C-alpha cells in the first residue's frame, strides 16, 4: 500500500454554536485526527462561523448563510465541497463523539483494500453513566433495507460513489443517510469493520436505551412516510417493486373439507398462568362456529396441560355446547412446528393467530371473516391491537402512551413492498388453512439465526406477492406485556439475532421479486 493513495481526506463534522461542546469536539475529533502524519486533512465544519471557536481554521458551512441554500439538503452541499476522493463524515449533531487517533488511518487502508466499496462503517463503544458498552453492528447485505438499522455515527464515503448517489432534487428531511445508503448499495459494496475488545474506532457518549419493539410507533408520521418513499424508490430502481394488483390471483378453495369457519391455533410452553385468559377470549367470540387448538410444546410434564384440560369436557371451566378446545402435546419447543401441527389437524377454513399470553377481543373473528368474505383475492387479514401491561400485583393496565397499533404501512397500494422495510406485519394475522399448506407451512427455525422467531414472516411475505392483504384498523386483539414475554427486556444479542433472521428472509424475498418482474 502506498502513502500517496491515501494522502488526503476530507473530514466533515458538526460544530454547533454552543460553546459548551467546543472543547469536547476539539479533544474528541479535531486533535485525534491530527496525530497521524500519513495524510492531510481538508476540514469542513457545519455550524455558525460567527460563534465558532478560535482553534478551528478549516472551511465553514454555515446553514444560516443564504448563499449556501442552493440545495434543499445542506449536508449534500457540504459533501460537494470536498476536494478529496474520500470523505470522513462524523455525525456528532446530537451526541459527543471521541475518535481514536488511528481511526482515519484504518478507514483509509480499508478503502485501499476494498476499492469497489463506496461506504465504510464500523462498530463503536457506547459511553454512558461512566460505563462502556461495545456496540457491534451487522454486516451489510442486500436484505439490510430497514431504515432503523444502526450503522453508527462515523462513515467513510468514496466521493465518486457518493456524488453518483446524490440527486439534484433531493428534498429529504429525515432520511438522507438512509437514502444514500440504499443508493450506494445499488452501485457498489458497503463494508463493515468489526470490533474486538479495545478495537473500536470511536466512542459515542449517549444514554443507553433499553430495547423497545414499539419504538417505531413514536416516529413522526411524516418521517415514516418519507422512509417508505425512499425504500419504494429503491425497489423500483432494483427491479423488486411490485405494482398495485400485479401478480394478484384469487385464493385457493379449501380441499380439507372444513366443518368450521376458523381454527385458533395457540402454541405454548410453560404458561399455565396465561393460557386461561387466552382461551376465555376465544370462548367469548361473537362467532361460535370455530375451534381452538392448543399445542403444548413442553412435553407431558408441562403444567400448561392441566390448565387447558380445565376447559375441556369434564373440566371445571367447561360449559356445555361451548367451542371445542383441542389439546395437542409435543416435546419439542419449536413454534413453527406447533403451528404446522395445528394446521394439519384443523377443521376450520381459516387459521387465526393467538399467542398464549394475549387475547382476542370479542368481535375479532367476526371482523376477520367479514374481510375475507368481501374479496376472494384476499389471502391474509391483518388486524390492529392494543398494548396492555401486567403489573406485579396481577392488574392489567392499558398502556395509553402506545396508541392502538394499526400498522398503517400496510396499505392496499404499497403494503406488500413496505413490509420489507418495517419490523413486523401486525396482529392478529389470519390466513386460509389451504393457503398455508399450498405455500409451504410455517418456518421451523430453518432460516439462519432463527430461534423461535419470525416463524410466519416469510409466509406472510410470500402471500403478499400473489394475494391482497385485508386490513382491520380498529383494535381486535390485546397484546399483554409482562416480564416473561418475548418482547420484554430483550437483550441486544437477541435483537441482533432476530434482525439477522428477518434480514435474511428479506434478502430472499428481494431476489424472488426481481425474478418475478423479469419478462
RADA-V300032 format. One record per backbone hydrogen bond with DSSP energy under -0.5 kcal/mol. CO is the residue of the C=O (numbers start at 1). NH is the residue of the N-H. E is the energy in kcal/mol with one decimal. If there is no record, write none. Layout:
co & nh & e
CO & NH & E
CO & NH & E
This chain:
co & nh & e
2 & 5 & -0.7
3 & 6 & -1.2
4 & 7 & -1.1
7 & 40 & -3.4
9 & 11 & -0.6
9 & 42 & -2.6
10 & 12 & -0.6
10 & 88 & -3.5
11 & 44 & -2.6
12 & 90 & -2.9
13 & 46 & -2.6
17 & 19 & -0.6
18 & 21 & -1.6
18 & 22 & -0.5
19 & 22 & -0.8
19 & 23 & -0.7
21 & 25 & -2.4
22 & 26 & -2.2
23 & 27 & -2.4
24 & 28 & -3.2
25 & 29 & -2.2
25 & 30 & -2.1
26 & 31 & -2.9
28 & 99 & -3.4
29 & 33 & -1.5
31 & 34 & -1.2
32 & 35 & -1.4
40 & 9 & -1.8
41 & 43 & -0.7
42 & 11 & -2.5
43 & 59 & -2.7
44 & 13 & -1.8
45 & 47 & -0.8
45 & 61 & -2.9
46 & 15 & -2.6
47 & 49 & -0.7
48 & 51 & -1.0
49 & 52 & -1.6
53 & 56 & -0.8
55 & 57 & -0.6
59 & 45 & -2.9
60 & 62 & -0.6
61 & 47 & -1.7
61 & 63 & -0.7
62 & 65 & -2.0
64 & 66 & -0.8
65 & 68 & -2.2
66 & 69 & -1.4
72 & 74 & -0.7
73 & 77 & -1.3
74 & 78 & -1.9
75 & 79 & -2.4
76 & 80 & -2.0
77 & 81 & -0.7
78 & 81 & -1.3
79 & 82 & -1.6
85 & 159 & -2.6
86 & 10 & -2.4
87 & 89 & -0.8
87 & 157 & -3.1
88 & 12 & -2.8
88 & 90 & -0.6
89 & 91 & -0.6
89 & 155 & -2.6
90 & 92 & -1.7
96 & 205 & -2.8
97 & 99 & -0.5
98 & 203 & -2.3
100 & 103 & -1.8
102 & 106 & -2.5
103 & 107 & -2.2
104 & 108 & -2.6
105 & 109 & -2.2
106 & 110 & -2.4
107 & 111 & -2.2
108 & 112 & -1.5
109 & 113 & -2.3
110 & 114 & -2.2
114 & 117 & -1.9
116 & 189 & -1.9
118 & 158 & -2.0
119 & 191 & -2.8
120 & 156 & -2.0
121 & 193 & -2.4
123 & 201 & -1.0
124 & 135 & -3.3
125 & 127 & -0.6
125 & 204 & -2.8
126 & 128 & -0.6
126 & 133 & -2.6
127 & 206 & -1.9
128 & 131 & -1.7
131 & 128 & -2.6
133 & 126 & -3.5
134 & 136 & -0.6
135 & 124 & -1.8
135 & 137 & -0.6
141 & 144 & -2.2
143 & 145 & -1.9
146 & 149 & -0.8
153 & 91 & -3.3
154 & 122 & -0.5
155 & 89 & -2.8
155 & 157 & -0.5
156 & 120 & -2.1
157 & 87 & -2.9
157 & 159 & -0.7
158 & 162 & -2.8
159 & 163 & -2.9
160 & 164 & -1.4
161 & 165 & -1.0
162 & 165 & -0.8
163 & 166 & -0.9
165 & 167 & -0.5
167 & 170 & -1.5
175 & 179 & -2.3
176 & 180 & -2.6
177 & 181 & -2.5
178 & 182 & -2.2
179 & 183 & -2.3
180 & 184 & -3.0
181 & 185 & -2.2
182 & 186 & -0.9
183 & 186 & -0.6
183 & 187 & -0.8
184 & 187 & -1.0
184 & 188 & -1.7
189 & 118 & -2.3
189 & 119 & -0.9
191 & 121 & -2.1
192 & 194 & -0.6
193 & 123 & -2.1
196 & 199 & -2.7
201 & 100 & -2.5
202 & 125 & -2.0
203 & 98 & -2.6
204 & 127 & -3.3
204 & 206 & -0.7
205 & 96 & -0.7
207 & 209 & -0.6
212 & 215 & -1.9
214 & 217 & -1.5
215 & 218 & -1.8
216 & 219 & -1.2
220 & 224 & -2.1
221 & 225 & -2.5
222 & 226 & -2.0
223 & 227 & -2.4
224 & 228 & -2.2
225 & 229 & -2.1
226 & 230 & -2.6
227 & 231 & -2.4
228 & 232 & -2.7
229 & 233 & -2.2
230 & 234 & -1.5
231 & 235 & -2.3
232 & 236 & -2.1
233 & 237 & -2.3
234 & 238 & -1.9
235 & 239 & -0.9
235 & 240 & -2.2
235 & 241 & -1.2
236 & 239 & -0.5
241 & 243 & -0.6
243 & 246 & -2.1
245 & 248 & -1.5
260 & 349 & -1.0
261 & 350 & -1.2
262 & 291 & -1.7
263 & 265 & -0.7
263 & 352 & -2.2
264 & 266 & -0.5
264 & 293 & -3.3
265 & 267 & -0.6
265 & 354 & -0.9
266 & 295 & -2.4
267 & 356 & -0.6
268 & 297 & -2.7
271 & 274 & -1.3
271 & 275 & -1.9
272 & 276 & -0.6
274 & 277 & -0.7
274 & 278 & -1.6
275 & 279 & -2.7
276 & 280 & -2.7
277 & 281 & -1.8
278 & 282 & -1.0
279 & 282 & -0.7
279 & 283 & -2.3
280 & 284 & -1.5
282 & 285 & -1.6
286 & 288 & -0.5
288 & 290 & -2.0
289 & 261 & -2.6
289 & 262 & -0.9
290 & 324 & -0.6
291 & 264 & -2.8
292 & 294 & -0.6
292 & 326 & -3.5
293 & 266 & -2.9
293 & 295 & -0.6
294 & 296 & -0.7
294 & 328 & -2.9
295 & 268 & -2.2
295 & 297 & -0.5
296 & 330 & -3.0
299 & 302 & -1.7
302 & 305 & -1.7
303 & 307 & -1.0
304 & 308 & -2.1
305 & 309 & -2.4
306 & 310 & -0.7
307 & 310 & -0.5
308 & 311 & -2.0
309 & 312 & -1.2
310 & 317 & -2.2
312 & 315 & -2.9
315 & 318 & -1.3
319 & 322 & -1.7
324 & 292 & -2.6
324 & 326 & -0.7
326 & 294 & -2.9
328 & 296 & -2.8
330 & 299 & -2.4
332 & 334 & -1.9
334 & 338 & -2.1
335 & 339 & -2.5
336 & 340 & -2.4
337 & 341 & -2.2
338 & 342 & -2.3
339 & 343 & -2.7
340 & 344 & -2.0
341 & 345 & -1.0
342 & 345 & -0.7
342 & 346 & -0.8
343 & 346 & -0.7
347 & 259 & -1.4
347 & 260 & -2.0
349 & 433 & -2.1
350 & 263 & -3.2
351 & 431 & -1.4
352 & 265 & -1.7
355 & 358 & -1.8
359 & 478 & -3.0
361 & 364 & -2.1
362 & 286 & -2.5
363 & 367 & -2.4
364 & 368 & -2.1
365 & 369 & -2.5
366 & 370 & -1.9
367 & 371 & -1.8
368 & 372 & -2.2
369 & 373 & -2.6
370 & 374 & -0.8
371 & 374 & -0.8
371 & 375 & -0.5
372 & 375 & -1.2
375 & 378 & -1.4
376 & 251 & -2.8
377 & 468 & -2.9
379 & 432 & -0.6
380 & 470 & -3.0
381 & 430 & -2.2
382 & 472 & -1.9
384 & 476 & -2.6
384 & 477 & -0.7
385 & 405 & -2.9
386 & 388 & -0.5
386 & 479 & -3.0
387 & 399 & -2.4
388 & 481 & -3.3
389 & 391 & -0.7
389 & 397 & -2.5
391 & 394 & -2.0
395 & 391 & -3.1
397 & 389 & -2.7
398 & 400 & -1.5
399 & 402 & -1.5
401 & 403 & -0.7
404 & 406 & -1.0
405 & 385 & -1.6
407 & 410 & -2.1
409 & 411 & -1.7
411 & 415 & -2.5
414 & 417 & -0.9
414 & 418 & -2.6
415 & 419 & -2.0
417 & 420 & -1.3
418 & 421 & -1.8
418 & 422 & -1.5
428 & 383 & -2.5
429 & 353 & -2.2
430 & 381 & -2.4
431 & 351 & -3.3
432 & 436 & -2.0
433 & 437 & -1.9
434 & 438 & -2.6
435 & 439 & -2.4
436 & 440 & -1.3
436 & 441 & -3.3
447 & 450 & -1.7
454 & 457 & -0.8
454 & 458 & -0.6
455 & 443 & -3.1
456 & 460 & -2.6
457 & 461 & -2.3
458 & 462 & -2.8
459 & 463 & -2.4
460 & 464 & -2.3
461 & 465 & -0.9
462 & 465 & -0.6
462 & 466 & -0.5
463 & 466 & -1.6
463 & 467 & -1.8
466 & 249 & -2.8
468 & 379 & -2.6
468 & 380 & -1.0
468 & 470 & -0.6
470 & 382 & -2.7
474 & 384 & -0.7
476 & 361 & -2.2
477 & 386 & -2.3
478 & 359 & -1.9
478 & 480 & -0.5
479 & 388 & -3.3
479 & 481 & -0.7
481 & 390 & -2.9
482 & 485 & -2.3
485 & 488 & -1.3
491 & 495 & -2.1
492 & 496 & -2.9
493 & 497 & -2.3
494 & 498 & -2.7
495 & 499 & -2.7
496 & 500 & -2.5
497 & 501 & -1.9
498 & 502 & -2.3
499 & 503 & -2.8
500 & 504 & -1.9
501 & 505 & -1.9
502 & 506 & -2.6
503 & 507 & -2.3
504 & 508 & -1.9
505 & 509 & -2.3
506 & 510 & -2.7
507 & 511 & -1.8
508 & 512 & -2.3
509 & 513 & -2.5
510 & 514 & -2.3
511 & 515 & -1.9
512 & 516 & -2.0
513 & 517 & -1.9
514 & 518 & -0.7
515 & 518 & -0.7
